[in-house]
Amino acid sequence: MIASKYLAFIIAFYSVIAFIIIPSWRIITDKEKKKFAIFLFSIGFMIAAFYPNISNVLSRDGYMERSTYMTSNVIFFIAAFSVVVIAFINNSTERTTFMVKIVGITLFTICLIMQALVFISNQDKESEYDSLNIVNAERVLESGRGNGEVQYTLRYDERTGELITDDYDPKYGLDLSLVKVDLQNTLIYEEIASLKEDRFRENLKIILDESPEYFAGHKDTIYNFVKENSSLNTKDLKKELLKYAEKLNKDAFVNTNKLQGINSDSFCEQGKSYLEKNKDLESYRNGILKNLEGCNWKGKELSGKELKAEFLKYFSYFKPAETRHYRRSIDGLGHHVAFMKYLPSKKQVVELGFSYKRYREFVHPTSVKQTIILFAVIFVVLVLFPLFFKSSLVNPLNNLLSGVEKVNKGDLDVQVPVKVRDEIGFLADSFNSMVSSIKQARRELQDYAENLEEKVKERTQEVQEKMEEVQRLKVQQDGDYFLTSLLAKPLFYNANKSKLVHSEFMLKQKNNSSSVENIPI
């Protein structure tokens, strides 16, 4: 477990450099307008790198259930690489096809949806397994006879304080002392949950005061909780206490995992150090250390493994009956799924163990079906999707692409067939019109090129004729000007000698003739 943590820290350190520092530098220095793509890539790789590390540590310590860890890992991996693939498809300059984009995005989307459906299906299957085995356990207890499903039955009787092992086979190799502590804690939980609101605090104190030795840590923690919430009424106090028991059980499970990760050879020193470093464990520390003198437990010298087992009993889970839990043999080879039943009339808690292998066989058919469905969906997306879109999407696009390539080579006799009047059909029709326009323009241009010399001669002849006509008109106009000046000269003589009357002459030429009008002023 320690090696796993160190490996997680190394991977996390590498991930910080590779997926935060370097991408941030690339985003700042990028000049090709790919900052958003780099950002999406870094987000995808960060999710794929950081979440498994964080969830692995949480799972190893017990903060997260192993099933939740595995399921969430798959979901986050698919989500992360979906982001990476989508960013690559939309921003890559590599040569790809339209179908690759459709199939790629569809595949990752369906995988995400399938994973969510599988998770829901598995949760329903787990609930079904719990319900069936609880009913099976109740039938065994009612009939008093075992069946092929129940492998062992262990009873704890509060009246005698003994663990009854009449229906238990020693070949299963369970740690019966730990089982006894678990049954005692569950019995206390059920008794607290069944207390009436009347005199709840007094009856709670009686139950806690009569609790066994290994419940000392839980007991002091509950006392502190009741003291801190003394202002609550009885109903709310009971409700909050049972809710707090869930947190208490979770914390106990986490501490159990951390203590189990300590090497047995040095458990005495490291175990005590762990208790002393964690201030939240004061209640448990007091109950444990009062029995510990040096490395001797109650005056007896124990091995590190045995001492660890004594420590762990103080952190035994504290949860209601009918909650599924798992048992492992001392040698670590045997595994069982167990359920407890509380019998208030007999003041007993009974644990019934079922084969873990049968549990795997129960969920296996559903997992096989889910796997088959997943592969079928992948086959449909990868193989049948291109066939589905072949006539409506792939072929029209290929025809249009082929037409573009021919036009690029200079072939203007291309005519792309339009089979469907959709967006691609509109593009093909527009392409055909464009090619026809280009072809017509080229034909006219060629015609101009071939007849250019003749047309230049025609235009030159027209210009010369116009120039000659202009020249003739100019000669005629010059003659008119000269004649007019000769006629006007004697007429412009001013014979007015009067000092009182002043007269001047103005020459005006009309636009429509060459005549001159003599206007006295």
C-alpha positions as CSV (number, residue, x, y, z in Angstrom):
1,M,0.0,0.0,0.0
2,I,2.9,2.4,0.8
3,A,4.5,1.6,-2.5
4,S,1.2,2.3,-4.2
5,K,1.1,5.7,-2.5
6,Y,4.7,6.6,-3.5
7,L,3.9,5.5,-7.1
8,A,0.8,7.7,-7.1
9,F,2.9,10.7,-5.9
10,I,5.5,10.1,-8.6
11,I,2.8,10.0,-11.3
12,A,1.1,13.1,-9.9
13,F,4.5,15.0,-9.9
14,Y,5.0,14.0,-13.6
15,S,1.4,14.9,-14.4
16,V,1.8,18.4,-13.0
17,I,4.9,19.0,-15.2
18,A,3.5,17.3,-18.3
19,F,-0.1,18.4,-18.2
20,I,-0.1,21.8,-16.3
21,I,3.3,23.5,-16.5
22,I,4.2,22.7,-20.1
23,P,0.7,23.2,-21.6
24,S,0.5,26.6,-19.8
25,W,3.8,27.7,-21.3
26,R,2.6,26.5,-24.7
27,I,-0.7,28.4,-24.4
28,I,1.2,31.6,-23.4
29,T,3.7,31.4,-26.2
30,D,1.5,30.1,-28.9
31,K,1.2,32.3,-32.0
32,E,-0.7,30.0,-34.3
33,K,-4.2,30.5,-32.7
34,K,-4.2,27.0,-31.2
35,K,-4.5,28.0,-27.6
36,F,-8.0,26.6,-27.1
37,A,-7.0,23.2,-28.7
38,I,-3.9,23.0,-26.3
39,F,-6.2,23.9,-23.4
40,L,-8.6,21.0,-24.3
41,F,-5.7,18.6,-24.7
42,S,-4.3,19.5,-21.3
43,I,-7.8,19.2,-19.7
44,G,-8.3,15.8,-21.1
45,F,-4.9,14.5,-20.1
46,M,-5.2,16.1,-16.6
47,I,-8.5,14.2,-16.0
48,A,-7.0,11.0,-17.2
49,A,-3.8,11.4,-15.1
50,F,-5.0,13.1,-11.9
51,Y,-8.3,11.4,-11.1
52,P,-6.9,7.8,-11.1
53,N,-4.1,8.9,-8.8
54,I,-6.4,10.7,-6.4
55,S,-9.1,8.1,-6.4
56,N,-6.5,5.3,-6.0
57,V,-5.2,6.9,-2.7
58,L,-8.8,7.5,-1.5
59,S,-9.8,3.9,-2.3
60,R,-6.7,2.5,-0.6
61,D,-7.4,4.5,2.5
62,G,-11.1,3.6,2.5
63,Y,-12.6,7.0,1.7
64,M,-14.0,5.6,-1.5
65,E,-15.4,2.1,-2.1
66,R,-13.5,-0.1,-4.5
67,S,-16.4,-0.5,-6.8
68,T,-16.9,3.2,-7.0
69,Y,-13.2,3.6,-7.7
70,M,-13.3,1.2,-10.6
71,T,-16.5,2.5,-12.2
72,S,-15.6,6.1,-11.9
73,N,-12.1,5.4,-13.3
74,V,-13.6,4.0,-16.5
75,I,-16.1,6.9,-16.8
76,F,-13.4,9.5,-16.3
77,F,-11.0,7.8,-18.7
78,I,-13.6,7.6,-21.5
79,A,-14.6,11.3,-20.8
80,A,-11.0,12.4,-20.8
81,F,-10.0,10.7,-24.0
82,S,-13.3,11.9,-25.6
83,V,-12.2,15.4,-25.0
84,V,-8.8,14.7,-26.5
85,V,-10.2,13.0,-29.6
86,I,-12.8,15.7,-30.2
87,A,-10.1,18.4,-29.8
88,F,-7.8,16.5,-32.2
89,I,-10.5,15.9,-34.8
90,N,-11.6,19.6,-34.8
91,N,-8.1,21.1,-34.8
92,S,-5.8,18.7,-36.5
93,T,-4.3,19.6,-39.9
94,E,-3.7,15.9,-40.7
95,R,-5.6,14.4,-43.6
96,T,-8.8,12.8,-42.3
97,T,-12.3,12.0,-43.6
98,F,-15.7,13.2,-42.6
99,M,-16.7,9.7,-41.7
100,V,-13.8,9.4,-39.3
101,K,-15.1,12.4,-37.4
102,I,-18.6,11.1,-37.3
103,V,-17.6,7.6,-36.2
104,G,-15.0,8.8,-33.7
105,I,-17.3,11.3,-31.9
106,T,-20.2,8.8,-32.0
107,L,-18.1,6.0,-30.6
108,F,-16.9,7.9,-27.6
109,T,-20.4,9.3,-26.9
110,I,-22.0,5.9,-27.0
111,C,-19.3,4.5,-24.8
112,L,-20.0,7.1,-22.2
113,I,-23.7,6.4,-22.3
114,M,-23.1,2.6,-22.2
115,Q,-20.9,3.1,-19.1
116,A,-23.6,5.0,-17.3
117,L,-26.2,2.4,-18.2
118,V,-23.9,-0.4,-17.1
119,F,-23.4,1.3,-13.7
120,I,-27.1,1.6,-13.2
121,S,-27.6,-2.0,-14.2
122,N,-24.9,-3.2,-11.9
123,Q,-26.3,-1.2,-9.0
124,D,-29.7,-2.8,-9.5
125,K,-28.1,-6.3,-9.7
126,E,-26.2,-5.6,-6.5
127,S,-29.4,-4.6,-4.7
128,E,-31.2,-7.7,-6.1
129,Y,-28.3,-9.9,-4.7
130,D,-28.6,-8.3,-1.3
131,S,-32.4,-8.7,-1.2
132,L,-32.3,-12.3,-2.2
133,N,-29.7,-13.3,0.3
134,I,-31.4,-11.4,3.1
135,V,-34.6,-13.2,2.4
136,N,-32.6,-16.5,2.2
137,A,-31.0,-15.7,5.6
138,E,-34.4,-15.0,7.1
139,R,-35.7,-18.3,5.9
140,V,-32.7,-20.2,7.3
141,L,-33.2,-18.5,10.7
142,E,-37.0,-19.2,10.7
143,S,-36.6,-22.9,9.7
144,G,-33.5,-23.5,11.8
145,R,-32.0,-25.5,9.0
146,G,-29.2,-24.6,6.7
147,N,-29.1,-24.9,3.0
148,G,-26.6,-25.0,0.2
149,E,-26.4,-21.2,0.0
150,V,-25.4,-20.4,3.6
151,Q,-21.9,-21.7,4.3
152,Y,-21.7,-20.7,8.0
153,T,-23.8,-19.2,10.8
154,L,-22.3,-17.4,13.8
155,R,-24.4,-16.0,16.7
156,Y,-23.6,-13.6,19.4
157,D,-25.7,-13.8,22.5
158,E,-25.8,-10.6,24.6
159,R,-27.0,-12.5,27.7
160,T,-24.1,-14.9,27.8
161,G,-21.6,-12.7,26.0
162,E,-20.4,-15.7,24.0
163,L,-20.1,-16.4,20.3
164,I,-22.0,-19.5,19.3
165,T,-20.2,-21.5,16.7
166,D,-22.4,-24.6,16.4
167,D,-23.1,-24.0,12.6
168,Y,-19.6,-22.9,11.8
169,D,-16.9,-25.1,10.1
170,P,-13.3,-24.2,11.2
171,K,-12.1,-24.9,7.6
172,Y,-13.2,-21.4,6.7
173,G,-10.4,-20.0,8.9
174,L,-12.1,-16.8,10.0
175,D,-10.8,-14.6,12.8
176,L,-13.6,-15.4,15.2
177,S,-12.5,-12.8,17.8
178,L,-12.9,-10.1,15.2
179,V,-16.3,-11.5,14.1
180,K,-17.4,-11.4,17.8
181,V,-16.4,-7.7,18.0
182,D,-18.3,-6.9,14.8
183,L,-21.4,-8.6,16.1
184,Q,-21.2,-6.8,19.4
185,N,-21.0,-3.4,17.6
186,T,-23.9,-4.2,15.4
187,L,-26.0,-5.3,18.4
188,I,-25.2,-2.0,20.1
189,Y,-26.2,-0.1,16.9
190,E,-29.5,-1.9,16.6
191,E,-30.3,-1.4,20.3
192,I,-29.7,2.4,20.0
193,A,-31.8,2.5,16.8
194,S,-34.7,0.7,18.6
195,L,-34.7,3.1,21.6
196,K,-37.8,5.1,22.1
197,E,-37.7,8.9,22.3
198,D,-38.9,8.7,26.0
199,R,-35.8,8.7,28.2
200,F,-33.6,8.3,25.2
201,R,-30.5,9.9,26.8
202,E,-30.7,7.8,29.9
203,N,-31.2,4.5,28.0
204,L,-28.4,5.5,25.6
205,K,-26.1,5.9,28.6
206,I,-27.0,2.5,30.0
207,I,-26.2,0.9,26.6
208,L,-22.9,2.6,26.3
209,D,-21.8,1.9,29.9
210,E,-22.5,-1.8,29.4
211,S,-20.7,-1.9,26.1
212,P,-17.7,-4.3,25.7
213,E,-14.1,-3.2,26.0
214,Y,-13.4,-2.9,22.3
215,F,-16.2,-0.4,21.9
216,A,-14.4,2.1,24.1
217,G,-13.3,4.4,21.2
218,H,-16.8,4.5,19.7
219,K,-18.4,5.0,23.1
220,D,-16.3,8.0,24.0
221,T,-16.9,9.5,20.6
222,I,-20.7,9.1,21.0
223,Y,-20.5,10.7,24.5
224,N,-18.7,13.7,23.0
225,F,-21.3,14.0,20.2
226,V,-24.2,13.9,22.7
227,K,-22.5,16.5,24.8
228,E,-21.9,18.8,21.9
229,N,-25.5,18.5,20.8
230,S,-27.1,18.8,24.2
231,S,-29.5,21.5,22.9
232,L,-31.2,19.1,20.4
233,N,-34.5,17.5,21.4
234,T,-34.7,13.7,21.8
235,K,-36.1,13.1,18.3
236,D,-33.5,15.2,16.5
237,L,-30.7,13.9,18.7
238,K,-31.5,10.3,17.8
239,K,-31.7,11.1,14.1
240,E,-28.4,13.0,14.1
241,L,-26.7,10.3,16.2
242,L,-27.6,7.6,13.7
243,K,-26.5,9.8,10.9
244,Y,-23.2,10.4,12.8
245,A,-22.8,6.7,13.1
246,E,-22.3,6.5,9.3
247,K,-19.5,8.9,9.6
248,L,-18.1,7.1,12.6
249,N,-18.1,3.8,10.6
250,K,-16.5,5.5,7.6
251,D,-13.7,7.0,9.7
252,A,-13.1,3.6,11.4
253,F,-12.8,1.9,8.1
254,V,-10.3,4.5,6.9
255,N,-8.2,4.1,10.0
256,T,-8.4,0.4,9.7
257,N,-6.9,0.5,6.2
258,K,-4.2,2.9,7.3
259,L,-3.2,0.7,10.2
260,Q,-3.3,-2.4,8.0
261,G,-0.8,-0.7,5.7
262,I,1.8,-0.5,8.5
263,N,4.5,-3.2,8.5
264,S,3.8,-5.8,11.2
265,D,7.5,-6.0,12.2
266,S,7.5,-2.3,13.2
267,F,3.8,-2.0,14.1
268,C,4.4,-1.3,17.8
269,E,6.2,2.0,17.3
270,Q,4.5,3.1,14.1
271,G,1.0,2.1,15.4
272,K,1.4,4.2,18.5
273,S,2.9,7.0,16.4
274,Y,-0.1,7.0,14.1
275,L,-2.5,7.3,17.1
276,E,-0.5,10.1,18.6
277,K,-0.3,12.1,15.4
278,N,-4.1,12.1,14.8
279,K,-5.8,14.3,17.3
280,D,-9.2,13.0,16.1
281,L,-8.4,9.6,17.5
282,E,-8.0,10.6,21.1
283,S,-11.0,8.5,22.2
284,Y,-9.5,5.4,20.5
285,R,-6.0,6.2,21.7
286,N,-7.1,6.3,25.3
287,G,-8.8,2.9,25.0
288,I,-5.9,1.3,23.3
289,L,-2.9,2.7,25.2
290,K,-4.3,1.9,28.6
291,N,-3.8,-1.8,27.7
292,L,-0.4,-1.2,26.1
293,E,2.8,-1.1,28.2
294,G,5.8,-0.6,25.9
295,C,5.0,-3.2,23.3
296,N,3.2,-5.6,25.7
297,W,-0.5,-6.0,25.5
298,K,-2.1,-6.5,28.9
299,G,1.2,-7.6,30.2
300,K,1.7,-10.2,27.4
301,E,4.3,-10.0,24.7
302,L,2.6,-10.2,21.3
303,S,4.0,-10.3,17.8
304,G,3.5,-7.3,15.6
305,K,0.8,-9.1,13.7
306,E,-1.1,-10.0,16.8
307,L,-0.7,-6.5,18.2
308,K,-2.1,-5.1,15.0
309,A,-5.2,-7.4,15.3
310,E,-5.8,-6.0,18.8
311,F,-5.6,-2.4,17.5
312,L,-8.0,-3.1,14.7
313,K,-10.7,-4.4,17.0
314,Y,-11.1,-0.9,18.4
315,F,-11.9,0.3,14.9
316,S,-14.3,-2.4,14.0
317,Y,-17.2,-1.2,12.0
318,F,-20.3,0.2,13.6
319,K,-23.3,-0.2,11.3
320,P,-26.8,-1.7,11.1
321,A,-27.6,-5.3,10.5
322,E,-28.5,-6.5,6.9
323,T,-25.6,-4.5,5.6
324,R,-23.4,-6.4,3.2
325,H,-19.8,-6.9,4.3
326,Y,-17.0,-9.2,3.4
327,R,-15.0,-11.8,5.4
328,R,-11.6,-13.1,4.6
329,S,-9.8,-16.0,6.1
330,I,-6.7,-15.5,8.2
331,D,-4.5,-16.9,5.4
332,G,-6.2,-14.6,2.9
333,L,-7.3,-17.4,0.6
334,G,-11.0,-17.7,1.7
335,H,-13.6,-15.1,0.9
336,H,-17.2,-14.8,2.0
337,V,-20.1,-12.3,1.6
338,A,-21.9,-11.9,4.9
339,F,-25.1,-10.4,6.2
340,M,-26.2,-9.9,9.8
341,K,-29.7,-10.3,11.3
342,Y,-30.7,-8.7,14.6
343,L,-33.1,-10.9,16.7
344,P,-34.4,-8.5,19.5
345,S,-36.5,-11.2,21.2
346,K,-33.4,-13.3,21.8
347,K,-30.9,-10.5,22.2
348,Q,-28.8,-12.0,19.5
349,V,-27.1,-10.9,16.3
350,V,-26.6,-13.6,13.7
351,E,-24.1,-13.5,10.8
352,L,-24.7,-15.7,7.8
353,G,-21.9,-16.2,5.4
354,F,-22.3,-16.9,1.7
355,S,-19.8,-18.0,-0.9
356,Y,-18.0,-15.1,-2.6
357,K,-17.7,-17.3,-5.7
358,R,-21.5,-17.7,-5.9
359,Y,-21.7,-13.9,-5.7
360,R,-19.4,-13.6,-8.7
361,E,-21.4,-16.3,-10.5
362,F,-24.6,-14.3,-9.8
363,V,-23.3,-11.1,-11.4
364,H,-21.3,-12.8,-14.1
365,P,-24.2,-13.4,-16.6
366,T,-25.2,-9.7,-16.5
367,S,-21.6,-8.7,-17.1
368,V,-21.3,-11.0,-20.0
369,K,-24.5,-9.6,-21.6
370,Q,-23.2,-6.0,-21.0
371,T,-19.9,-6.9,-22.7
372,I,-21.7,-8.5,-25.7
373,I,-23.9,-5.4,-26.0
374,L,-20.9,-3.1,-25.8
375,F,-19.0,-5.1,-28.5
376,A,-22.2,-5.1,-30.7
377,V,-22.5,-1.3,-30.3
378,I,-18.8,-0.8,-31.2
379,F,-19.3,-3.1,-34.3
380,V,-22.3,-1.1,-35.4
381,V,-20.5,2.2,-35.0
382,L,-17.3,1.1,-36.7
383,V,-18.6,-1.2,-39.4
384,L,-22.3,-0.6,-40.0
385,F,-22.3,3.2,-39.6
386,P,-20.2,3.7,-42.7
387,L,-22.6,1.4,-44.6
388,F,-25.6,3.3,-43.3
389,F,-24.2,6.6,-44.5
390,K,-22.7,5.2,-47.7
391,S,-25.4,6.2,-50.1
392,S,-26.6,9.3,-48.4
393,L,-23.4,10.8,-47.2
394,V,-20.2,9.0,-48.2
395,N,-20.8,8.5,-51.9
396,P,-22.2,12.1,-52.6
397,L,-19.2,13.5,-50.8
398,N,-16.8,11.3,-52.7
399,N,-18.4,12.2,-56.0
400,L,-18.2,15.9,-55.1
401,L,-14.5,15.5,-54.1
402,S,-13.8,13.6,-57.3
403,G,-15.4,16.5,-59.3
404,V,-13.2,19.0,-57.5
405,E,-10.1,17.1,-58.2
406,K,-10.9,16.8,-61.9
407,V,-11.6,20.6,-62.1
408,N,-8.3,21.2,-60.4
409,K,-6.7,19.2,-63.2
410,G,-8.5,21.3,-65.8
411,D,-11.3,19.1,-66.8
412,L,-14.4,21.3,-67.1
413,D,-16.7,18.6,-68.5
414,V,-17.4,17.3,-65.0
415,Q,-21.0,16.9,-63.9
416,V,-21.5,15.7,-60.3
417,P,-24.7,13.6,-60.1
418,V,-27.3,15.0,-57.6
419,K,-29.3,12.1,-56.1
420,V,-30.6,13.6,-52.9
421,R,-31.8,17.2,-52.5
422,D,-30.2,17.8,-49.1
423,E,-27.3,20.1,-48.1
424,I,-24.8,17.9,-50.1
425,G,-27.1,17.8,-53.0
426,F,-27.3,21.6,-52.9
427,L,-23.5,21.8,-52.9
428,A,-23.3,19.4,-55.8
429,D,-25.8,21.4,-57.8
430,S,-24.0,24.7,-57.1
431,F,-20.7,23.1,-58.0
432,N,-22.2,22.0,-61.4
433,S,-23.5,25.5,-62.0
434,M,-20.1,27.0,-61.1
435,V,-18.3,24.6,-63.4
436,S,-20.7,25.5,-66.3
437,S,-20.1,29.2,-65.7
438,I,-16.4,28.7,-65.7
439,K,-16.7,26.6,-68.9
440,Q,-18.8,29.3,-70.6
441,A,-16.4,32.1,-69.6
442,R,-13.4,30.1,-70.8
443,R,-15.2,29.5,-74.2
444,E,-15.8,33.2,-74.6
445,L,-12.3,34.1,-73.6
446,Q,-10.9,31.6,-76.1
447,D,-13.1,33.1,-78.8
448,Y,-11.8,36.5,-78.0
449,A,-8.3,35.2,-78.1
450,E,-8.7,33.6,-81.5
451,N,-10.4,36.6,-83.2
452,L,-8.4,39.3,-81.4
453,E,-6.4,40.5,-84.5
454,E,-9.5,40.8,-86.7
455,K,-11.4,42.6,-84.0
456,V,-8.4,45.0,-83.5
457,K,-8.5,45.8,-87.2
458,E,-12.2,46.5,-87.1
459,R,-11.8,48.8,-84.1
460,T,-8.8,50.5,-85.7
461,Q,-10.8,51.2,-88.9
462,E,-13.7,52.6,-86.9
463,V,-11.3,54.9,-85.0
464,Q,-9.7,56.1,-88.3
465,E,-13.0,56.9,-89.8
466,K,-14.0,58.9,-86.8
467,M,-10.8,60.8,-86.8
468,E,-11.2,61.7,-90.5
469,E,-14.8,62.9,-89.8
470,V,-13.5,65.0,-86.9
471,Q,-10.8,66.4,-89.1
472,R,-13.4,67.4,-91.8
473,L,-15.6,69.1,-89.3
474,K,-12.6,71.0,-87.9
475,V,-11.6,72.3,-91.3
476,Q,-15.2,73.4,-91.9
477,Q,-15.4,75.1,-88.5
478,D,-12.2,77.0,-89.1
479,G,-13.6,78.3,-92.4
480,D,-16.8,79.4,-90.7
481,Y,-14.7,81.2,-88.1
482,F,-12.7,83.1,-90.7
483,L,-15.8,84.1,-92.8
484,T,-17.5,85.3,-89.7
485,S,-14.6,87.4,-88.6
486,L,-14.5,89.1,-92.1
487,L,-18.2,89.9,-92.0
488,A,-18.2,91.1,-88.4
489,K,-15.2,93.5,-88.8
490,P,-17.0,96.4,-90.5
491,L,-20.0,95.9,-88.3
492,F,-18.0,96.3,-85.1
493,Y,-17.1,100.0,-85.9
494,N,-18.4,102.2,-83.0
495,A,-19.5,105.5,-84.5
496,N,-20.9,106.8,-81.2
497,K,-19.1,110.0,-80.3
498,S,-21.4,111.1,-77.5
499,K,-20.0,111.7,-74.1
500,L,-23.3,111.0,-72.5
501,V,-24.0,107.7,-74.1
502,H,-21.6,104.8,-74.0
503,S,-21.9,101.8,-76.3
504,E,-20.0,98.5,-76.6
505,F,-20.3,95.4,-78.9
506,M,-20.4,91.8,-77.9
507,L,-19.9,88.9,-80.3
508,K,-22.1,85.8,-79.6
509,Q,-22.0,82.6,-81.6
510,K,-25.1,80.4,-81.6
511,N,-24.7,76.7,-80.9
512,N,-26.8,75.6,-83.9
513,S,-25.2,77.8,-86.5
514,S,-22.1,79.8,-87.4
515,S,-23.9,83.2,-87.5
516,V,-22.7,86.0,-85.3
517,E,-25.2,88.2,-83.4
518,N,-24.1,91.9,-82.9
519,I,-25.7,93.1,-79.7
520,P,-25.2,96.7,-78.7
521,I,-24.9,97.5,-75.0
